[in-house]
């Protein structure tokens, strides 16, 4: 049981950090995709 708890404490933190960073990257990628989609319309003007 102690080995299981130590495994969760060692592996759990990197998983949480990875999920947080992936979420931040996803929101930034959405902004990049939106700006790329509107680029042709802005280039016409």
C-alpha distance matrix in Angstrom:
0.0 3.8 5.4 5.2 6.4 8.8 9.9 10.9 12.6 14.4 15.5 16.1 18.8 20.9 20.8 22.1 24.7 25.8 26.2 28.2 30.5 31.1 32.2 34.6 36.0 36.5 38.6 40.7 41.2 42.5 45.1 46.2 46.6 48.7 50.9 51.5 52.5 55.0 56.4 59.1 60.4 60.6 62.3 65.0 66.0
3.8 0.0 3.8 5.4 5.2 6.2 8.5 10.0 10.7 12.3 14.2 15.0 17.2 19.4 19.9 21.1 23.4 24.8 25.6 27.3 29.3 30.4 31.6 33.6 35.1 36.0 38.0 39.8 40.6 42.1 44.4 45.5 46.3 48.3 50.3 51.0 52.2 54.6 55.8 58.7 60.1 60.0 61.7 64.6 65.5
5.4 3.8 0.0 3.8 5.5 5.2 6.1 8.7 9.9 10.5 12.1 13.7 16.0 17.6 18.1 19.9 22.0 22.9 24.1 26.1 27.8 28.6 30.2 32.3 33.4 34.4 36.7 38.3 38.8 40.5 42.9 43.7 44.4 46.7 48.6 49.0 50.4 52.9 54.0 56.8 58.3 58.3 59.8 62.7 63.8
5.2 5.4 3.8 0.0 3.8 5.5 5.1 6.3 8.7 9.9 10.5 11.5 14.4 16.1 15.9 17.6 20.2 21.0 21.6 23.8 25.8 26.3 27.7 30.0 31.2 31.9 34.1 36.0 36.5 37.9 40.5 41.4 41.9 44.1 46.2 46.7 47.8 50.4 51.6 54.3 55.8 55.9 57.5 60.3 61.4
6.4 5.2 5.5 3.8 0.0 3.8 5.4 5.2 6.3 8.7 10.0 10.1 12.5 15.0 15.1 16.1 18.6 20.0 20.6 22.3 24.5 25.4 26.5 28.6 30.2 31.0 32.9 34.8 35.7 37.1 39.4 40.5 41.3 43.3 45.3 46.0 47.2 49.6 50.9 53.8 55.1 55.0 56.7 59.6 60.4
8.8 6.2 5.2 5.5 3.8 0.0 3.8 5.5 5.1 6.1 8.5 9.6 11.4 13.4 14.4 15.7 17.5 19.0 20.3 21.8 23.6 24.9 26.3 28.1 29.5 30.7 32.7 34.2 35.1 36.9 39.0 39.9 40.9 43.0 44.8 45.5 46.9 49.3 50.3 53.3 54.7 54.5 56.1 59.1 59.9
9.9 8.5 6.1 5.1 5.4 3.8 0.0 3.8 5.5 5.2 6.0 7.9 10.4 11.6 12.1 14.2 16.1 16.9 18.2 20.2 21.8 22.6 24.3 26.3 27.3 28.4 30.7 32.3 32.8 34.6 36.9 37.6 38.4 40.7 42.6 43.0 44.4 46.9 47.9 50.8 52.4 52.3 53.7 56.7 57.7
10.9 10.0 8.7 6.3 5.2 5.5 3.8 0.0 3.8 5.5 5.2 5.2 8.2 10.2 10.0 11.4 13.9 15.0 15.6 17.6 19.6 20.4 21.7 23.8 25.2 26.0 28.1 29.9 30.6 32.1 34.5 35.5 36.2 38.3 40.3 41.0 42.2 44.6 45.8 48.7 50.1 50.1 51.7 54.6 55.5
12.6 10.7 9.9 8.7 6.3 5.1 5.5 3.8 0.0 3.8 5.7 5.3 6.6 9.3 10.3 10.9 12.8 14.7 15.8 17.0 18.9 20.4 21.6 23.3 24.9 26.1 27.9 29.5 30.6 32.3 34.3 35.4 36.5 38.4 40.2 41.1 42.5 44.7 45.8 48.9 50.2 49.9 51.6 54.5 55.3
14.4 12.3 10.5 9.9 8.7 6.1 5.2 5.5 3.8 0.0 3.8 5.8 6.4 7.6 9.5 11.1 12.1 13.5 15.4 16.8 18.1 19.5 21.4 22.8 23.9 25.5 27.6 28.8 29.7 31.7 33.7 34.4 35.6 37.8 39.4 40.0 41.7 44.0 44.8 47.8 49.4 49.0 50.4 53.5 54.4
15.5 14.2 12.1 10.5 10.0 8.5 6.0 5.2 5.7 3.8 0.0 3.8 5.7 5.8 6.5 8.9 10.4 11.0 12.6 14.7 15.9 16.8 18.7 20.6 21.4 22.7 25.1 26.4 27.0 28.9 31.1 31.8 32.7 35.0 36.7 37.2 38.7 41.2 42.1 45.0 46.6 46.4 47.8 50.8 51.9
16.1 15.0 13.7 11.5 10.1 9.6 7.9 5.2 5.3 5.8 3.8 0.0 3.8 5.7 5.2 6.3 8.8 10.0 10.7 12.4 14.4 15.4 16.7 18.7 20.1 21.1 23.1 24.8 25.7 27.3 29.5 30.5 31.4 33.4 35.3 36.1 37.4 39.7 40.9 43.8 45.2 45.1 46.7 49.6 50.5
18.8 17.2 16.0 14.4 12.5 11.4 10.4 8.2 6.6 6.4 5.7 3.8 0.0 3.8 5.4 5.2 6.3 8.6 10.0 10.7 12.4 14.3 15.6 16.9 18.5 20.0 21.7 23.1 24.4 26.2 27.9 29.0 30.3 32.3 33.8 34.8 36.4 38.5 39.4 42.6 43.9 43.5 45.1 48.2 48.8
20.9 19.4 17.6 16.1 15.0 13.4 11.6 10.2 9.3 7.6 5.8 5.7 3.8 0.0 3.8 5.5 5.1 6.0 8.6 9.9 10.5 12.1 14.2 15.4 16.3 18.1 20.2 21.2 22.1 24.3 26.1 26.7 28.0 30.3 31.7 32.4 34.2 36.4 37.1 40.2 41.8 41.4 42.8 45.9 46.8
20.8 19.9 18.1 15.9 15.1 14.4 12.1 10.0 10.3 9.5 6.5 5.2 5.4 3.8 0.0 3.8 5.5 5.1 6.2 8.6 10.0 10.5 12.3 14.4 15.3 16.3 18.7 20.2 20.8 22.5 24.8 25.6 26.4 28.7 30.5 31.1 32.5 34.9 35.9 38.8 40.3 40.2 41.8 44.7 45.7
22.1 21.1 19.9 17.6 16.1 15.7 14.2 11.4 10.9 11.1 8.9 6.3 5.2 5.5 3.8 0.0 3.8 5.4 5.2 6.2 8.7 9.9 10.7 12.6 14.4 15.4 17.0 18.8 20.0 21.4 23.4 24.7 25.8 27.6 29.4 30.4 31.8 33.9 35.1 38.2 39.4 39.1 40.9 43.8 44.5
24.7 23.4 22.0 20.2 18.6 17.5 16.1 13.9 12.8 12.1 10.4 8.8 6.3 5.1 5.5 3.8 0.0 3.8 5.5 5.1 6.2 8.6 9.9 10.7 12.3 14.2 15.8 16.9 18.3 20.2 21.8 22.8 24.3 26.2 27.6 28.7 30.4 32.4 33.3 36.5 37.8 37.3 38.9 42.0 42.6
25.8 24.8 22.9 21.0 20.0 19.0 16.9 15.0 14.7 13.5 11.0 10.0 8.6 6.0 5.1 5.4 3.8 0.0 3.8 5.4 5.2 6.1 8.6 10.0 10.5 12.1 14.5 15.5 16.2 18.3 20.3 20.9 22.0 24.3 25.9 26.5 28.2 30.4 31.3 34.3 35.8 35.5 37.0 40.0 41.0
26.2 25.6 24.1 21.6 20.6 20.3 18.2 15.6 15.8 15.4 12.6 10.7 10.0 8.6 6.2 5.2 5.5 3.8 0.0 3.8 5.5 5.1 6.2 8.7 9.9 10.4 12.6 14.5 15.1 16.6 18.9 20.0 20.8 22.7 24.7 25.5 26.8 29.0 30.3 33.3 34.5 34.4 36.2 39.0 39.9
28.2 27.3 26.1 23.8 22.3 21.8 20.2 17.6 17.0 16.8 14.7 12.4 10.7 9.9 8.6 6.2 5.1 5.4 3.8 0.0 3.8 5.5 5.2 6.4 8.8 9.9 11.1 12.8 14.4 15.8 17.4 18.9 20.2 21.8 23.4 24.8 26.2 28.0 29.3 32.5 33.5 33.1 35.0 37.9 38.4
30.5 29.3 27.8 25.8 24.5 23.6 21.8 19.6 18.9 18.1 15.9 14.4 12.4 10.5 10.0 8.7 6.2 5.2 5.5 3.8 0.0 3.8 5.4 5.1 6.2 8.5 10.1 10.8 12.2 14.4 15.8 16.6 18.3 20.2 21.5 22.5 24.4 26.3 27.1 30.3 31.7 31.1 32.7 35.8 36.5
31.1 30.4 28.6 26.3 25.4 24.9 22.6 20.4 20.4 19.5 16.8 15.4 14.3 12.1 10.5 9.9 8.6 6.1 5.1 5.5 3.8 0.0 3.8 5.4 5.1 6.0 8.8 9.9 10.3 12.2 14.4 15.1 16.1 18.3 20.0 20.7 22.2 24.5 25.5 28.5 29.9 29.7 31.3 34.2 35.2
32.2 31.6 30.2 27.7 26.5 26.3 24.3 21.7 21.6 21.4 18.7 16.7 15.6 14.2 12.3 10.7 9.9 8.6 6.2 5.2 5.4 3.8 0.0 3.8 5.5 5.1 6.5 8.8 9.9 10.8 12.9 14.5 15.4 16.9 18.9 20.2 21.3 23.2 24.7 27.8 28.8 28.6 30.6 33.3 34.0
34.6 33.6 32.3 30.0 28.6 28.1 26.3 23.8 23.3 22.8 20.6 18.7 16.9 15.4 14.4 12.6 10.7 10.0 8.7 6.4 5.1 5.4 3.8 0.0 3.8 5.4 5.4 6.5 8.7 10.2 11.2 12.8 14.5 15.9 17.2 18.8 20.4 22.0 23.1 26.5 27.4 26.8 28.8 31.7 32.1
36.0 35.1 33.4 31.2 30.2 29.5 27.3 25.2 24.9 23.9 21.4 20.1 18.5 16.3 15.3 14.4 12.3 10.5 9.9 8.8 6.2 5.1 5.5 3.8 0.0 3.8 5.5 5.1 6.1 8.6 10.0 10.5 12.2 14.3 15.4 16.4 18.3 20.2 21.0 24.2 25.6 25.1 26.7 29.7 30.5
36.5 36.0 34.4 31.9 31.0 30.7 28.4 26.0 26.1 25.5 22.7 21.1 20.0 18.1 16.3 15.4 14.2 12.1 10.4 9.9 8.5 6.0 5.1 5.4 3.8 0.0 3.8 5.4 5.0 6.2 8.8 9.9 10.4 12.4 14.4 15.2 16.4 18.6 19.9 22.9 24.1 24.1 25.9 28.6 29.5
38.6 38.0 36.7 34.1 32.9 32.7 30.7 28.1 27.9 27.6 25.1 23.1 21.7 20.2 18.7 17.0 15.8 14.5 12.6 11.1 10.1 8.8 6.5 5.4 5.5 3.8 0.0 3.8 5.4 5.2 6.6 8.9 10.0 10.8 12.7 14.5 15.6 17.1 18.7 21.9 22.6 22.3 24.5 27.2 27.7
40.7 39.8 38.3 36.0 34.8 34.2 32.3 29.9 29.5 28.8 26.4 24.8 23.1 21.2 20.2 18.8 16.9 15.5 14.5 12.8 10.8 9.9 8.8 6.5 5.1 5.4 3.8 0.0 3.8 5.4 5.2 6.4 8.8 10.0 10.8 12.5 14.4 15.7 16.7 20.1 21.1 20.4 22.3 25.3 25.7
41.2 40.6 38.8 36.5 35.7 35.1 32.8 30.6 30.6 29.7 27.0 25.7 24.4 22.1 20.8 20.0 18.3 16.2 15.1 14.4 12.2 10.3 9.9 8.7 6.1 5.0 5.4 3.8 0.0 3.8 5.3 5.0 6.1 8.5 9.8 10.5 12.2 14.3 15.2 18.2 19.7 19.5 21.1 23.9 25.0
42.5 42.1 40.5 37.9 37.1 36.9 34.6 32.1 32.3 31.7 28.9 27.3 26.2 24.3 22.5 21.4 20.2 18.3 16.6 15.8 14.4 12.2 10.8 10.2 8.6 6.2 5.2 5.4 3.8 0.0 3.8 5.5 5.1 6.2 8.7 9.9 10.6 12.5 14.3 17.2 18.0 18.2 20.3 22.7 23.6
45.1 44.4 42.9 40.5 39.4 39.0 36.9 34.5 34.3 33.7 31.1 29.5 27.9 26.1 24.8 23.4 21.8 20.3 18.9 17.4 15.8 14.4 12.9 11.2 10.0 8.8 6.6 5.2 5.3 3.8 0.0 3.8 5.5 5.1 6.2 8.6 9.9 10.8 12.3 15.7 16.2 15.8 18.0 20.7 21.1
46.2 45.5 43.7 41.4 40.5 39.9 37.6 35.5 35.4 34.4 31.8 30.5 29.0 26.7 25.6 24.7 22.8 20.9 20.0 18.9 16.6 15.1 14.5 12.8 10.5 9.9 8.9 6.4 5.0 5.5 3.8 0.0 3.8 5.4 5.2 6.1 8.6 10.1 10.5 13.8 15.2 14.7 16.2 19.2 20.1
46.6 46.3 44.4 41.9 41.3 40.9 38.4 36.2 36.5 35.6 32.7 31.4 30.3 28.0 26.4 25.8 24.3 22.0 20.8 20.2 18.3 16.1 15.4 14.5 12.2 10.4 10.0 8.8 6.1 5.1 5.5 3.8 0.0 3.8 5.5 5.1 6.1 8.7 9.9 12.5 14.0 14.4 16.0 18.4 19.8
48.7 48.3 46.7 44.1 43.3 43.0 40.7 38.3 38.4 37.8 35.0 33.4 32.3 30.3 28.7 27.6 26.2 24.3 22.7 21.8 20.2 18.3 16.9 15.9 14.3 12.4 10.8 10.0 8.5 6.2 5.1 5.4 3.8 0.0 3.8 5.5 5.2 6.4 8.7 11.4 11.9 12.3 14.6 16.7 17.6
50.9 50.3 48.6 46.2 45.3 44.8 42.6 40.3 40.2 39.4 36.7 35.3 33.8 31.7 30.5 29.4 27.6 25.9 24.7 23.4 21.5 20.0 18.9 17.2 15.4 14.4 12.7 10.8 9.8 8.7 6.2 5.2 5.5 3.8 0.0 3.8 5.4 5.2 6.1 9.6 10.3 9.8 11.8 14.5 15.2
51.5 51.0 49.0 46.7 46.0 45.5 43.0 41.0 41.1 40.0 37.2 36.1 34.8 32.4 31.1 30.4 28.7 26.5 25.5 24.8 22.5 20.7 20.2 18.8 16.4 15.2 14.5 12.5 10.5 9.9 8.6 6.1 5.1 5.5 3.8 0.0 3.8 5.5 5.1 7.8 9.9 10.0 11.0 13.7 15.3
52.5 52.2 50.4 47.8 47.2 46.9 44.4 42.2 42.5 41.7 38.7 37.4 36.4 34.2 32.5 31.8 30.4 28.2 26.8 26.2 24.4 22.2 21.3 20.4 18.3 16.4 15.6 14.4 12.2 10.6 9.9 8.6 6.1 5.2 5.4 3.8 0.0 3.8 5.6 7.0 8.3 9.8 11.2 13.0 14.7
55.0 54.6 52.9 50.4 49.6 49.3 46.9 44.6 44.7 44.0 41.2 39.7 38.5 36.4 34.9 33.9 32.4 30.4 29.0 28.0 26.3 24.5 23.2 22.0 20.2 18.6 17.1 15.7 14.3 12.5 10.8 10.1 8.7 6.4 5.2 5.5 3.8 0.0 3.8 5.7 5.5 6.4 8.8 10.5 11.5
56.4 55.8 54.0 51.6 50.9 50.3 47.9 45.8 45.8 44.8 42.1 40.9 39.4 37.1 35.9 35.1 33.3 31.3 30.3 29.3 27.1 25.5 24.7 23.1 21.0 19.9 18.7 16.7 15.2 14.3 12.3 10.5 9.9 8.7 6.1 5.1 5.6 3.8 0.0 3.8 5.5 5.1 6.1 8.8 10.2
59.1 58.7 56.8 54.3 53.8 53.3 50.8 48.7 48.9 47.8 45.0 43.8 42.6 40.2 38.8 38.2 36.5 34.3 33.3 32.5 30.3 28.5 27.8 26.5 24.2 22.9 21.9 20.1 18.2 17.2 15.7 13.8 12.5 11.4 9.6 7.8 7.0 5.7 3.8 0.0 3.8 5.4 5.0 6.4 9.0
60.4 60.1 58.3 55.8 55.1 54.7 52.4 50.1 50.2 49.4 46.6 45.2 43.9 41.8 40.3 39.4 37.8 35.8 34.5 33.5 31.7 29.9 28.8 27.4 25.6 24.1 22.6 21.1 19.7 18.0 16.2 15.2 14.0 11.9 10.3 9.9 8.3 5.5 5.5 3.8 0.0 3.8 5.5 5.3 6.9
60.6 60.0 58.3 55.9 55.0 54.5 52.3 50.1 49.9 49.0 46.4 45.1 43.5 41.4 40.2 39.1 37.3 35.5 34.4 33.1 31.1 29.7 28.6 26.8 25.1 24.1 22.3 20.4 19.5 18.2 15.8 14.7 14.4 12.3 9.8 10.0 9.8 6.4 5.1 5.4 3.8 0.0 3.8 5.4 5.4
62.3 61.7 59.8 57.5 56.7 56.1 53.7 51.7 51.6 50.4 47.8 46.7 45.1 42.8 41.8 40.9 38.9 37.0 36.2 35.0 32.7 31.3 30.6 28.8 26.7 25.9 24.5 22.3 21.1 20.3 18.0 16.2 16.0 14.6 11.8 11.0 11.2 8.8 6.1 5.0 5.5 3.8 0.0 3.8 5.5
65.0 64.6 62.7 60.3 59.6 59.1 56.7 54.6 54.5 53.5 50.8 49.6 48.2 45.9 44.7 43.8 42.0 40.0 39.0 37.9 35.8 34.2 33.3 31.7 29.7 28.6 27.2 25.3 23.9 22.7 20.7 19.2 18.4 16.7 14.5 13.7 13.0 10.5 8.8 6.4 5.3 5.4 3.8 0.0 3.8
66.0 65.5 63.8 61.4 60.4 59.9 57.7 55.5 55.3 54.4 51.9 50.5 48.8 46.8 45.7 44.5 42.6 41.0 39.9 38.4 36.5 35.2 34.0 32.1 30.5 29.5 27.7 25.7 25.0 23.6 21.1 20.1 19.8 17.6 15.2 15.3 14.7 11.5 10.2 9.0 6.9 5.4 5.5 3.8 0.0
